[in-house]
């Protein structure tokens, strides 16, 4: 007797498949050192380049510890993706800025991920996409609803 497929488990499997595909495609382009968190930080810095960003902003944005942020930033600085410079008003604070290399890595990474999206959605109609999003939205709502045990 075959077990019924559960939507939540199928989402989990798709998540793992998608993450693996992203890593494989990035590695094929020479970006094997770009971790998921590095990618998020590159994107955050890229999209917020019009303002000063400090480590505390990343702690708040990604809900990770200050020491973890410090370690990640140190590694990313060593790889040439960003710079950390003392703030003019308070030398204890370090402003974070993407380097040209960091900007290029971000843009190339986004291009790889966008191509993966196109590849994965090949043959899916607009109607099927809308149905999928309606289902995902309902499941998200159901997941956060308070449930009473019967």
CORTA-V125048 format. One record per run of one state. SS is the DSSP state (h for helix, s for strand, l for the rest). FROM is the first residue (numbers start at 1). LEN is the number of residues. If there is no record, write none. Layout:
SS_FROM_LEN ; SS_FROM_LEN
//
This chain:
l_1_6 ; h_7_22 ; l_29_7 ; h_36_12 ; l_48_5 ; s_53_2 ; h_55_8 ; l_63_3 ; h_66_13 ; l_79_3 ; s_82_5 ; l_87_7 ; s_94_5 ; l_99_1 ; h_100_21 ; l_121_5 ; h_126_19 ; l_145_6
//
